[in-house]
Amino acid sequence: MSTSKLNIVLYTPEIPPNTGNIGRSCVALGAKLWLIEPIGFDLGEKAIRRSGMDYWKHLDLEVVPNWERLLERIPHFNPWLFTKYAEQSHTAVNYREGDTLIFGSESSGLPDFIHQAYPERQLRIPMTAEVRSINLATAVGIAMYEFNRQVPLVTI
């Protein structure tokens, strides 16, 4: 069960360095990282270890086999889905302790059944029309630090 002040969910991540960098960001803010299988790489790959560096051993990480298991493991599920198709900005909502920020895979995003379950919980990180998407690790970092601005996990 998760009692983390911030949960980060990657739905079927595919690129090891993205997950490694996201893991490092989770350690920096004390967030829990959830990976939903299938994962497109072995968690022991050099690329993920290199990206996460020596921080990986401090990461609060849980891998779950599917969406249903994730819902069982996070008792007070308050999701925010990140998608380029959302109309609401990631800065236009009030985050709360215990929230879950959810990101889809690098190639296909989140599946329709998740979007359909939470139509009012979809957020967008602004970008120009010329850009198809921003890097997953960058998007997660932007979202996490906006959360931290509103609900301080780590202060200067």
C-alpha positions in Angstrom: 0.0 0.0 0.0 1.2 3.5 -0.7 1.2 6.3 1.8 3.5 8.5 -0.2 2.8 12.2 -0.4 3.2 11.9 -4.2 2.9 8.8 -6.5 4.3 8.8 -10.0 2.9 6.1 -12.3 4.5 5.1 -15.6 2.2 3.0 -17.7 4.2 0.4 -19.7 7.4 2.5 -19.9 9.7 1.7 -22.9 12.9 3.6 -22.7 15.4 2.8 -19.8 17.0 6.3 -19.5 13.7 8.0 -19.2 12.7 5.7 -16.3 16.1 6.1 -14.7 15.9 9.9 -14.8 12.3 9.8 -13.5 13.5 7.5 -10.7 16.2 10.0 -9.8 13.6 12.8 -9.7 11.4 10.7 -7.4 14.3 10.3 -5.0 15.0 14.0 -5.1 11.4 14.8 -4.0 10.6 11.7 -1.9 8.0 10.4 -4.4 7.1 6.8 -5.0 7.5 5.4 -8.5 5.1 2.9 -9.8 5.8 0.9 -13.0 2.9 -0.9 -14.7 3.9 -4.0 -16.7 4.8 -4.8 -19.3 8.0 -2.8 -19.1 10.0 -2.5 -22.3 13.3 -3.2 -20.7 15.0 -5.1 -17.8 15.2 -3.0 -14.6 18.8 -4.2 -14.3 19.9 -2.7 -17.7 23.0 -0.5 -17.7 21.1 2.4 -19.2 18.6 2.7 -16.3 21.4 2.3 -13.7 23.4 5.0 -15.5 20.5 7.4 -15.6 19.4 6.7 -12.0 23.1 6.6 -11.0 23.7 5.7 -7.4 20.3 7.1 -6.4 18.4 4.1 -7.6 19.0 2.2 -4.3 17.1 5.0 -2.5 14.1 4.8 -4.8 10.7 3.8 -3.4 9.7 1.6 -6.4 6.9 -0.8 -7.0 6.2 -2.7 -10.1 2.6 -3.9 -10.7 1.3 -6.3 -13.3 -1.7 -4.2 -14.4 -3.9 -1.2 -13.8 -6.3 -3.1 -11.5 -3.4 -4.0 -9.2 -2.3 -0.4 -9.0 -5.7 0.7 -7.9 -5.6 -2.0 -5.2 -2.2 -0.8 -4.0 -3.0 2.9 -3.7 -5.9 3.2 -1.2 -6.8 6.9 -1.6 -6.4 7.2 -5.4 -6.5 10.8 -6.6 -5.2 10.6 -10.2 -4.1 13.3 -12.6 -3.5 12.0 -16.2 -1.0 13.8 -18.3 -1.8 13.9 -22.0 -1.2 16.3 -24.9 -4.9 16.1 -25.7 -6.1 17.7 -22.4 -7.5 21.2 -22.4 -6.6 22.0 -18.8 -3.1 23.1 -17.9 -1.0 21.2 -15.3 -0.8 24.5 -13.4 -4.5 25.1 -13.3 -5.4 22.5 -10.7 -4.8 22.3 -6.9 -2.7 19.3 -6.1 -3.1 17.6 -2.8 -0.9 15.4 -0.7 -1.2 11.8 -1.8 -2.0 12.6 -5.4 -1.0 10.3 -8.2 0.5 11.7 -11.5 0.0 9.2 -14.3 2.0 9.1 -17.6 1.7 6.8 -20.6 4.3 5.0 -22.5 6.6 6.9 -24.8 5.1 5.6 -28.0 1.4 5.3 -27.3 0.5 7.3 -24.2 -2.2 6.1 -21.9 -4.9 3.6 -23.1 -8.4 4.8 -23.8 -10.0 3.0 -20.9 -7.9 5.1 -18.4 -8.9 8.3 -20.2 -12.5 7.3 -20.2 -12.5 6.6 -16.5 -11.1 10.0 -15.6 -12.2 12.6 -18.2 -12.1 15.5 -15.8 -8.6 14.5 -14.5 -6.6 15.1 -17.6 -3.8 17.7 -17.7 -1.6 19.2 -20.4 1.8 20.7 -20.3 1.7 23.6 -22.8 3.8 23.3 -25.9 3.7 24.6 -29.5 1.9 22.7 -32.3 5.2 22.0 -34.0 6.2 19.6 -31.2 4.5 16.2 -31.2 5.4 15.6 -27.5 8.1 16.4 -25.0 10.4 13.8 -23.5 8.7 11.6 -20.8 11.3 12.3 -18.2 11.0 16.1 -18.9 7.2 15.9 -18.6 7.4 14.1 -15.4 9.9 16.5 -14.0 7.8 19.5 -14.9 4.7 17.9 -13.3 6.6 16.9 -10.1 8.0 20.3 -9.5 4.7 22.0 -10.0 3.3 19.6 -7.4 6.2 20.5 -5.1 5.6 24.2 -5.7 2.0 23.7 -4.5 2.5 20.9 -1.9 6.1 21.3 -0.7 7.8 17.9 -0.3 11.2 19.5 -0.4 12.0 23.1 0.3 15.1 25.2 -0.2 
